[in-house]
Amino acid sequence: EPEPEPEPEPEPEPEPEPEPEGGYEQGLRKAFALERLRRESGWTEAEWRAAVEALADDLPTLLHPIMFVPNIRMLCTEAQQAYWLPKARSLEVVGCYAQTELGHGSNVRALQTTATYVREDDAFVIHTPTLAAVKWWPGSLGRTANTAMVIARLIIDGADHGVQNFLVPIRDRDTHAALPGVTVGDIGPKLGYNNMDNGFLRFEHVKIPRMNMAMRYASVDRSGGFTTKAGGGGGGADDKVPYVTMMQVRALIAGNAGTCIGKAVTIAVRYAHVRRQGFTAAGAGADPRLTQVYGAANEHMLLDYPMHQYRLLPLLATAYAFRAVGQDLAASMRALEQRLYAAGGSVTKLELSQLHATSAGLKALTTREAAEAIEDARKCCGGHGYLAASGFPELYTTYLQNCTVEGDNFLLPQQVSKILAKTFLGVYAGKVTPEGYLAYLGRYRSHVGALWGVRGRNPYEQGGGAGWTVAGLVAAMEHRAVAHVARIARVLGAEGSPEERHRRWLDALVDVDRCCRAHCWLVVLRSFDAWVRRAAELGRRERRALAALVEVFGLYRLLEDAGEFLEDGYVTGAQVEAARKQLLRTMSEIKKVSLPLVDAFDFSDFELKSALGRFDGRVYEALMESTAANPMNGRAFAAKIDGIMQSRSRL
């Protein structure tokens, strides 16, 4: 019998199409491509930062240069730096900063991860003793970093020596696989900022060499002897030195708040020049270039309306103000860092305290205001602002993490106000001469005895009755800030049991927040005004426009918090009304140059990612073009939906 014919071999299954890369993968490729360009081109630090901004993408490696490397430079000995920095700069070591735990964030003293010294091995054992001690949230930890700067409790012979910093390898440098005893991964999708791989990290008795402890300010010798130096937690003048890196990051955050508000305002101002709403009496001021597409010649553009100016132009002023104060604070931090690195360099506790208070306060203030400003700018764009194509959804959800990262915005003001109040009490006792951002407190020793203190010359009258000057606005802001500080100083200075003092502090927390904000608004206004005055490269017209922005910023802040200025009669109701009228007049002038003012930010269309904020003003064309990229308008989706719709006949 003939043999049966063999069955045909099944056709091989087609190779599955690779999934398109997500934001994280693209961001990682861009980060390494950018590093390659940096080395080839010999970029400076400033040039590299400009390139990062121009990418308009969040890089998963960002925490490596802004937190991991600076912490090595700040906290490690010269010998440790000689070992670690070349590896970090070559990206053989890619790092992250692992402080926050599942159960504790801002309360650093309560962190539970342990680093126990074992003499026999001359090593520390890093361990996660509880679920709450799992490191949770550190950026670049989820998939990117192979080494972590871990904040853990130092344990020697059962004695707890508080939190210290340890360099802990977590992934193999070649294979990138997790090392023995290390459980590490990504915590999952977030509201936004998903290019950043925020991660979790758990240790099961992981051993590291003794010299992996950062030992510039605290050290453990071979026999287990623990020594602290200035800045190592021993009560010396420089105990806040280990936190300088965090203070520097907060300075960056403050400046970045101005950048992000600037993006939102650029979109909204450009749209407000294009969008038409309501008819004019006789077509006054219409732009004939836009008439054909965007509306009749006798329609108002949105920014013609004083209400729209009031909603939008103070945000423009705030964007400039936050960039100015961010630059000022960053310069102060650089000067501090240079002194610390200099041979024999040191700083006073008062210097560090005033920088800590101001950087922490500005971080809280600027991020809170920026989050609200982005949303306010979106609302200024009406229904179109709700579209993803407007650029606002990505900008807003990506930015929101700043309100919590590097200190919660409602916890930081407690640290700030305590420093302000203690400084003020020191001034009152004749023991402290404040300097820097807190210098103004030294001029108000008599304020402690009264609710608001001794009145100075009425700030409105400094303008000769002709209106509010910037100097008058600064004087009013200063008066308000000192009044709030004096109020908190009375709470801190009152006698009582620990329980009574704690209860008084809790009851004062609303005032504590106001105190922090009053100090920070004063700092911002002063920095903004000084920034405009010292900008030698400005021409006459540019200087006049920016000076008007300073005026708008100060007037708007006065009006927003008018009740606090009216509380003791330091400012009268008539003067508040004068400020309101002056603000409207100044905004009507700024409206005329609002486009050049947003164009000066120099955001490309690529950076803005917005159909509404296009430089060429072709908003409606861009919105229609965006529909072509919508999968719901594609053939495959249409076929699927057609089938579902046809099923209605069987209902």
Secondary structure, DSSP 8 states (H G I E B T S, - for coil): ----------------------HHHHHHHHHHHHHHHHHHHT--HHHHHHHHHHHTS--TTTHIIIIIHHHHHHHS-HHHHHHHHHHHHTTSS-EEEE--BSS-SS-GGG---EEEEEGGGTEEEEE--SGGGSEE--TTTTTT-SEEEEEEEEEETTEEEEEEEEEEE-B-TTT--B-TTEEEEE----SS-TTS--EEEEESSEEEEGGGB--SSEEE-TT--EEE-TTTTSS-TTTTGGGHHHHHHHHHHHHHHHHHHHHHHHHHHHHHHH-EEEE-SS-TT--HHHHHHH--TTEEEGGGSHHHHHHHHHHHHHHHHHHHHHHHHHHHHHHHHHHHHSTT----HHHHHHHHHHHHHHHHHHHHHHHHHHHHHHHTTGGGGGSGGGSHHHHHHHHGGGGTTTS-TTTHHHHHHHHHHHHHHHHHTT-----GGGGGGGG-GGGGGSSS----S-GGGGGTTS---HHHHHHHHHHHHHHHHHHHHHHHH----HHHHHHHHHHTHHHHHHHHHHHHHHHHHHHHHHHHHT-TT--HHHHHHHHHHHHHHHHHHHHHTHHHHHTTSSS-HHHHHHHHHHHHHHHHHHHHTHHHHHHTT---HHHH--STT-TT--HHHHHHHHHHT-GGGSHHHHHHHHHHHHGGGG-
